[in-house]
Amino acid sequence: MKTKPVSINVTFDKAALKSKSVSAEKDIQHLTISPDGNRVLIEARGDVFSVPAEHGFIKNITHTTDANERYPAWSPDGKTIAYWSDKSGEYQLWLSQANGDEPPKKMTNYTSGFKYQLYWSPDSKKLAFIDQAMKIKMVDILSGVTSEVDQALRFMHGGCENFSVSWSSDSRWITYSRDVENYHNAVYIYDVNEKTSHKVTDGYYNCGSPVFDIDGKYLYLVTNQSFSPYYSDIDNSFIYGNSSQIAAIPLKKSTTSVLSAKNDTVAIKKDEMKADENKSSAKKDSLSKEKEAVEIDFDGIASRIFILPPKAGNYGNLASAKGKIVYLKNANLGSDQGAKSSLKYFDLDTREEKNISDQIDAFWISADNKKLLVQRDEAFTVIKPEEGQKFEKTLRVKEMELMVDPVLEWKEIFTDAWRLERDYFYDPNMHGVDWNQVRERYSKMIDGAVTREDVDFIIGEMIGELNSSHTYHGGGDLETQNNKSVGYLGVDWEASGKYYKIKNIIKGAPWDAGTRSPLDQSGIDIKEGNYILAVNGIPITTTDEPYAFFQGLAGKAVELTYNTIPSYIGAKSVVIETIANEARLRYLSWLESNRKLVDEATKGEAGYIYVPSTGQDGQEELTRQFNAQWDKKALIIDERFNSGGQIPDRFIEMLNRSPLAYWATRDGAAWPWPPFAHFGPKVMLINGWSGSGGDAFPDYFRKKGLGPLIGTRTWGGLIGISGMPQLIDGGTITAPSFRMYNPDGSWFKEGHGVDPDIFVDEDLGAMSKGIDLQLEKAISEIKSALKSKGYTPPKKPPFEKRN
């Protein structure tokens, strides 16, 4: 066989490789406020910007297109800005002068690991933080020594990202919360001098967001101690929401509660000289008080907690200001969709809750406790911790610009992705892969990348070396295209000469009133077989595909011209509203056709339930369909094409209820307990498109012995993901951070999945003709199970004579 080279010439202007000025507005990741509230530090596009609260210039402090600076923090004395930077190869602590142009100074030499938000001590001498290994640490700025404070047990990225530290006013104590063995969070106080950690709450309730009172008398926190059930309208289940309350703990036994009884007294006038002496003395006392050590009696500290008056709800982070506790009051469970948080404070003197501002997503308090940086959607402003603040004079984030060298930035993105994978992947041995060698090999490919899309592809190939599920990548500064929405009619089209006619009007499920074709509505006379000649007067012809004429018309009222023949003679018109997506309509049509098939084949004895995912939509579908069919003698659970989501233990609980009792009445029918429970035989359909939670669902179904699995083996992906830091340009990767193993100590078969008990291959040819061989096998099996394993409820016993 002879071969010869084929010459390929690719003409490319390398425009994507040129340096460019970009706005950092869309790449904001973290913010912090200056000690006096006059400026804000913003981490955006890997640089740290200093932005004025109102007046003045915007300054890019770091200017490093080839490095990523994260989590800036301004020292309380206003002199120093701290941040993490990977410019030396690993994320290290760097310090920069706030008012000066001296080069920043690297303070640490860590060998690996990702680090989160930095928290300065009030004396500006120490910094506390947590890393991705859940280790809480502290850096002494003068010595450069890092000491370990504590370690959480099960924090993923979200837990570390939201972890916070509060320092006492004398810089001796730090308070924080972390998880304990019962999955609750408990509050701790660490003694910097003695290097010991004290557990303040015992873990009986979930407690978090602890902050020291600025006067050093109290510890404020959020505690979940309110238990008021919300009963389901659908079944017999209930949940507990809006359970958090704001609480306080006196640090010393001798300190009275902030809610202690008040007693009005009469002031006694003194002569002016004594008054002046008192004023002078008061000033001295005030100055000395600032330097006073914060004292804590740990003996019995948990028993000194008391709940403050604000009504139980859903509270966010706390902060302490003079005479008040500032906090976010998030929308309660049961609030209208789209309800937003409000920023409030509790007045310790009047003991009343006051509203600072509404529709606030987050806030940060200045070191002097006199200013608040607040966020609403994508906008930010600085306000005071006072009642009735307006959201105006927003930060000029549109003016944050920087020069980006794409080649250098892509190398940074690649290195960061490699490093994050190394630090977050659940297996420190990286599945036996030489991760350093992987970096060396794929970095050569990065040298040849000419677009951000190339970089994304290379990263995908690199993390694919781990041979793990859930290794995803995407986003970033990619080339975008203009897209238009399309209006749909919920029909199948058929070309007929010059025009299109309607082959089928897609019918959803009669039990779902919310999803119907615009042509399947009362008062609409268009029938199957009719020609659609025009939309809004524009002729629709077979020169283009039909929906080319519906661009930009999603969810809009349109006029359709239609006829029974391909002619405008005698044509009619009607106004309908298009739909933006046909997916659910077609899904419901398929689901209902399967339900009808099962119902007819089993003479109404078996129900059919389709579970599309183990996320929210799958949970909704399982609940909707199960509660409508729990009384059937048998059930077919179809989880083919299940896209996963949550771990489906609650799904199994719903299907695995056993009879505990029956209740009899004089004239009515008996009912089982638990209600909404199915005690008869079940089967489950699976296939290779079911994965993640769609692997766990049949695995748990089998472990509980609920019935046979029918179809083909599932995807095999139960190494899960739980969030990751973003890349410099907003791109994302995942590093699978937890893996399922079985009660017998063996791993779930990653990459293999769950094998069926009864193998039935997918026949796509048959399915195209409306024949579902897997479903037909499930029907056959459930009919046999009804004969051999069917459940018969007990008969009501004869009434007793109890005289």
TIDOFI-925559 format. One record per residue (C-alpha): x, y, z; residue in three letters. Coordinates in steps of 0.02 Angstrom, whole numbers, plus 50000, padded with zeros to 5 digits. Example, Ala and Ser with C-alpha at 12.3 -4.5 7.8 and 13.67 -1.06 7.14 Angstrom:
BEGIN
506154977550390ALA506844994750357SER
This chain:
BEGIN
500005000050000MET500745016549945LYS500515032350043THR500855050350000LYS500765066050103PRO499275077550086VAL499705095850100SER498465106450197ILE498625125250205ASN497665134450341VAL497585153250327THR497405161350498PHE497625179450550ASP498035175050732LYS496865188850789ALA496435179250947ALA498265179651000LEU498405198551005LYS498415207951168SER496785216851202LYS495975228551324SER494505220351411VAL493235225651539SER493345216151703ALA491555220451750GLU490855203351705LYS492265193851791ASP492035200051970ILE492285186052094GLN492675192952268HIS492565209852355LEU493045217852519THR492865235252592ILE494245246652658SER494365249752847PRO493495266652833ASP492315261752692GLY493015274452568ASN493655261452446ARG493295243652391VAL494485230052335LEU493795219652191ILE494515203452123GLU494095203051938ALA494895194151790ARG496315188651904GLY496815206251955ASP496445216452112VAL495655233452083PHE495455247552207SER493815256352172VAL493205272152260PRO491555271552351ALA491075287552261GLU492465299552207HIS494185296652135GLY495175285352022PHE495125266651993ILE496775257852013LYS497325240551956ASN498455235352099ILE499185219252030THR499285220251838HIS499685201751807THR498925194251651THR499965178551680ASP499425175851861ALA497825174751961ASN497575185552116GLU496155180252231ARG495265185452392TYR495985202852425PRO495875209252604ALA496285226552671TRP497155227352840SER496205236552978PRO497585249452995ASP497345253552811GLY499175250952766LYS499205233752684THR498255223752555ILE498395204952565ALA497895192552430TYR498305175452361TRP499285174452199SER499945159952097ASP501265170252007LYS502655159952090SER501885143352034GLY500785139752186GLU499525150352279TYR500505160452406GLN500085174952521LEU500665191652452TRP500635208552537LEU500565225152447SER500645242752518GLN498965251352504ALA499745268452468ASN501345265552376GLY502125258052222ASP503375246352305GLU503375228652235PRO502235216552330PRO503045204452450LYS502795185552450LYS502505179652629MET502325160652615THR503075145652528ASN501675132852524TYR501965117752413THR500165115152359SER498345118752399GLY496995131652366PHE496615144952496LYS495045154952529TYR494525171552605GLN495795180752713LEU495285188152881TYR496415201252963TRP496595202853151SER496115220253216PRO497935224053256ASP498405220253075SER499705207353129LYS498865190853084LYS497795183052949LEU496615168252963ALA495935157652821PHE495365140152771ILE496095129552631ASP495345116452516GLN495865102652637ALA494675110852764MET496135116052874LYS495875132352967ILE497525141552977LYS498315157553038MET499815167152972VAL500865178353082ASP501375192852971ILE502935197453069LEU503685179953077SER502885172652922GLY502445157053022VAL500845147752980THR499985138453121SER498535126353109GLU496975130953207VAL495725117053170ASP495005106553029GLN493225103952967ALA492585086452928LEU491535087052770ARG491675104252692PHE491635104452504MET492015120052401HIS490405128452454GLY490775125952638GLY492515132952620CYS491945147452510GLU490655152552640ASN491775149552790PHE492055165152894SER493105170653042VAL492765184353168SER494165191653275TRP493935198653449SER494355217053468SER495985213053560ASP496585201153422SER496755186753544ARG495245176353495TRP494485170353334ILE492775162553318THR492125151653177TYR490945137153148SER491305120353073ARG490405103853053ASP490415090253187VAL490035071753182GLU488125073453179ASN488245084653024TYR487765100153124HIS488905115153131ASN489585120053301ALA490365136553354VAL492175136953413TYR493315150153489ILE495185148753464TYR496425156253586ASP497855163453484VAL498985165053637ASN498715147653707GLU498445139553535LYS496915130053597THR495175128553523SER493615128753632HIS491945121553576LYS490635134553619VAL489035125853562THR488845107153586ASP488145102753415GLY486405098553478TYR485765112153360TYR486525118353200ASN487425134653238CYS488435146253127GLY488965163853075SER489745168153245PRO490405185853269VAL491135194753418PHE490265210053487ASP491375225053450ILE491395229153637ASP492025211753681GLY490535207053789LYS489535194953682TYR489635182153546LEU488235183253417TYR487735168453310LEU486355160253209VAL485575144653283THR484265132853211ASN483165130053361GLN481435134053295SER480465118553242PHE478825122253154SER478325109153025PRO477685112552850TYR476485098752802TYR476405093152622SER474835096052518ASP475275080552418ILE475625066652543ASP475965063552726ASN477725070752728SER478325086452817PHE479865097252827ILE480595110452942TYR481055126952864GLY481355144652924ASN482135137253080SER483565149353112SER483605162353250GLN484855175453305ILE485625172053475ALA486915179453592ALA488085172353723ILE488855183053861PRO490725179653857LEU490875181454045LYS489745174154178LYS489575191254259SER488935199654100THR487065201854097THR485995197153949SER485675210553819VAL483845206853856LEU483995209254043SER482625219154129ALA482725238054111LYS482445250754248ASN482215269354213ASP483235280054333THR483295298654371VAL484905307454323ALA485695318254458ILE486415334854399LYS488185338754452LYS489125355154444ASP489995359454281GLU491735356054347MET491285338554401LYS490405336254236ALA491985341254142ASP493005329654253GLU491795315654215ASN491905319054029LYS493805318454037SER493735302654138SER492495295154015ALA493665298753871LYS495105290453962LYS494015275654004ASP493485274353822SER495285274453762LEU495825261753890SER494315251053851LYS494885249253671GLU496505241553736LYS495665230553865GLU495855211953844ALA494295202153798VAL493995189453936GLU493015173453911ILE492335161254039ASP492215144853945PHE491475135554093ASP489625133554056GLY489705145153905ILE488475134653801ALA487155136353937SER487235155353930ARG486505156553754ILE484885166253736PHE483785169453585ILE483515187253525LEU481785193953477PRO481855193653285PRO480625180653223LYS481305163753168ALA481665163652984GLY483095161252863ASN484565171752919TYR486215174452831GLY487885180952894ASN488005192253045LEU489065207453084ALA489265218253239SER489135237253236ALA488995249753377LYS487425245353475GLY486735233753342LYS486855216953255ILE486805217853065VAL486185203052964TYR485395197052804LEU483605191052819LYS483405179252672ASN481735175052593ALA480805162452697ASN480305145352636LEU478605147652557GLY478945165452497SER478485170852322ASP479675164952189GLN480995178252161GLY480845185452337ALA482485193452391LYS483435195852551SER483325211352658SER484735219152756LEU484205221952937LYS484915226253106TYR484365222553282PHE484485237853395ASP485195231953559LEU484525247153652ASP482735247853588THR482725228953558ARG481875231353391GLU482255225253216GLU482575239053090LYS482685238452901ASN484255245152818ILE483855241052637SER482855228652533ASP483365217152392GLN485145214952455ILE486095199252403ASP487655201152510ALA488555213452622PHE490285216652695TRP490645227652847ILE492145239352863SER493445236552998ALA492855252153090ASP491085244953087ASN490375261053016LYS490115256852833LYS489345242552733LEU489745236952557LEU488135229452488VAL487695220052329GLN486085219952230ARG486165208852076ASP487755214551985GLU487855231752066ALA488745237452225PHE488675252552338THR489305258252508VAL488025263152640ILE487915265452828LYS487235252452950PRO485735263552980GLU483885262552945GLU483155267052774GLY484745267152668GLN484545269852480LYS485425259452349PHE486225273152245GLU487935279652193LYS488465262352139THR490295257752114LEU490975261851943ARG491425243951900VAL491185247251714LYS492805257251720GLU493845242351777MET494885238151625GLU496495228551599LEU497635222951459MET497575204351429VAL498905194551336ASP497885179251281PRO499405168051262VAL499995171451440LEU498225170551510GLU497905153851425TRP499465146651504LYS498865153051673GLU497145145251644ILE497935128551596PHE499095128451747THR497695133451865ASP496565119751797ALA497945106851818TRP498315112951994ARG496485113552049LEU496235095851985GLU497765090352084ARG497125098452245ASP495265094052235TYR495175076852154PHE494525064352281TYR496015052552257ASP497685060452305PRO498525047352196ASN497555053752044MET496965036151997HIS498785031251976GLY499085044251840VAL500755053351842ASP499965070651855TRP501615079851836ASN501935070651675GLN500175074951616VAL500545093251643ARG502175092051547GLU501355083551397ARG499815094451382TYR500745110751413SER501565107751244LYS499845107651165MET499435124151251ILE500935131751163ASP500035128351000GLY498315134751052ALA497665148950944VAL495935151551021THR495135150251192ARG494105135851121GLU495745126651091ASP496225129351273VAL494565122451331ASP494775107051222PHE496535103851286ILE495965105451467ILE494575093151431GLY495805080651360GLU496975083151507MET495695080051644ILE495035065451542GLY496665056551585GLU495945053551758LEU494695041151687ASN493325047751799SER491535053051772SER490975070951801HIS492555078751729THR491765093751644TYR492445110051575HIS491805125251485GLY491455143751489GLY492735157551490GLY493105171251366ASP492435162051215LEU491875169351050GLU490005172551060THR488685172350926GLN487055181650911ASN485585170050937ASN483735172750914LYS482375163551004SER481175153150900VAL479315151950924GLY478615134250917TYR476885127550881LEU477055110350958GLY476805101150795VAL477655089250674ASP477815097350503TRP477655088850335GLU478275096250171ALA476955095450034SER477545103349873GLY477825121849895LYS477025122550068TYR477075114450239TYR475605106050321LYS475355099750496ILE475685081150509LYS475335079750696ASN474815091450835ILE475805085350985ILE474655080951128LYS475425081351299GLY474655072751450ALA472855076951494PRO473375077751677TRP474615091951642ASP473615107551605ALA475155118551601GLY475955111451443THR474955111251282ARG475255115051100SER474635132351049PRO473555123050923LEU472855111251056ASP471815124851137GLN469955127751143SER469375139751008GLY470815135650890ILE470155127950728ASP471795122450648ILE471775103750619LYS473045090450574GLU473255090450385GLY472965109350371ASN474235119950279TYR475105134250369ILE475335146950233LEU476005162150325ALA476515169150492VAL476185187650522ASN475855189250337GLY477545182050285ILE477335166850170PRO478005150350236ILE478705139650096THR479785124150083THR481245134550019THR481755135150205ASP481395124250353GLU479775129750437PRO480465137150596TYR481595148850499ALA480015159350484PHE479745159550673PHE481415167250725GLN481235179950865GLY479435175050897LEU479595164051053ALA478175167051175GLY477385180251064LYS475675182350987ALA475735178550802VAL474475177750661GLU474415161250567LEU473635159950395THR473005142250362TYR471925132250243ASN471385114450206THR472205116050034ILE473885123449979PRO473075139749923SER472675156949992TYR470935155749915ILE469745153250059GLY471155153850186ALA470805158750367LYS471875167050499SER471995165250687VAL473055173150823VAL473975161250939ILE475415162651062GLU476945152351021THR477955142551148ILE479825144551173ALA480215126051189ASN479355109851140GLU480415098351249ALA479165095951391ARG477705094351272LEU478545080351176ARG479145072451338TYR477365072051407LEU476715064751245SER477975050551255TRP477665047751440LEU475785047151420GLU475885035051274SER476925023351385ASN475715025151530ARG474245020951418LYS475155005851347LEU475504999051523VAL473735002751581ASP472934993951433GLU474124979051436ALA473834975851622THR471974980351621LYS472294994751737GLY473224984751869GLU474964992151842ALA475525010251845GLY476935018051745TYR478085031251819ILE479465039751722TYR480885048151819VAL481935059351703PRO483255064051832SER483655063452016THR483665082352022GLY482205093752055GLN481255089551896ASP481445070851931GLY480875073352109GLN479355082852049GLU478925069651919GLU479115055152040LEU478015063752169THR476725068952040ARG476585051951957GLN476785041152113PHE475435050052210ASN474245047852065ALA474605029152047GLN475125022552218TRP473505012752228ASP473945002152077LYS474314983952111LYS476034985352029ALA477214998651964LEU478445000251820ILE479765013151863ILE480625019451705ASP482275028451736GLU483025026551564ARG483915042351505PHE483985048151687ASN485195062851689SER485605061951874GLY485665075952000GLY485485072552186GLN485825056252276ILE484095047952267PRO483905040352441ASP482255049552464ARG481645042252299PHE481955024852368ILE481115029152533GLU479555033852438MET479535017352344LEU480045006552493ASN478665009852620ARG478024994352708SER476264992052778PRO476164996152964LEU474284996252992ALA472574998252915TYR471185009452979TRP469365004652978ALA467845015752989THR466005011653004ARG465415016152830ASP466955021252730GLY468325011352649ALA469835005852751ALA471465014652718TRP473265008852736PRO474615016552843TRP475765023952791PRO474645032452664PRO475255035652487PHE476275019652497ALA476415005652371HIS476594987852438PHE476484977952275GLY477804971752151PRO478894983752052LYS480134983151909VAL481344996351848MET481905000351670LEU483725006151647ILE484905009751502ASN486615016651461GLY485995034551458TRP485595033651644SER487025040351747GLY487625048351907SER486055049052016GLY485345038351877GLY486635025051925ASP486255026652110ALA484365025152086PHE484385007352015PRO485835002552130ASP484805007152283TYR483244999552205PHE484174982952195ARG484934984552369LYS483204986552443LYS482554971652344GLY481154981552263LEU481154971652102GLY482144966751946PRO483094978951837LEU482704977451652ILE483654984551502GLY485504988251480THR486824993051607ARG486935011151661THR488285024051628TRP489335020851783GLY489735037851856GLY489695039452044LEU491235049852075ILE490315065852114GLY490615084552103ILE490255098352226SER490845114952156GLY492535122552114MET493395139352109PRO493205148151941GLN494625150751820LEU495315168051787ILE494135172351642ASP492585164351717GLY492905147351640GLY492485131851741THR493125114351770ILE492555100751887THR493645089851997ALA492645074852059PRO492815076152247SER491865061252321PHE491575043252268ARG490265030752320MET490765014252399TYR489635000452459ASN489204994752637PRO490314979552609ASP491814990952581GLY491934988852392SER491925003152267TRP490425006052155PHE490955000351981LYS491495016951908GLU491435016751719GLY490425000651718HIS488785005051801GLY487324994551861VAL486994978451766ASP485194973551730PRO484434957751801ASP483564955151635ILE484544960951484PHE483524968551343VAL484504978351214ASP483864994451139GLU483194991850964ASP483215009150886LEU482405002850727GLY480944995950825ALA480835011750930MET480725022250772SER479145012450732LYS478435015150905GLY478934997950973ILE479834998451141ASP480514980951172LEU481184985451345GLN479504992151402LEU478624976951330GLU479774965751432LYS479394975951587ALA477534973651557ILE477784954951537SER478774953951699GLU477554964351799ILE476084953851740LYS476984938151800SER477414946551965ALA475594951151991LEU475174932651986LYS476594926452095SER477074941152208LYS475544952152210GLY475064960452373TYR473324957452445THR472754969352581PRO472044961052737PRO470174960452758LYS469384970652895LYS469144959153046PRO467404956453118PRO466844969553241PHE467144964453421GLU465994963353568LYS466904972853703ARG465604973153841ASN
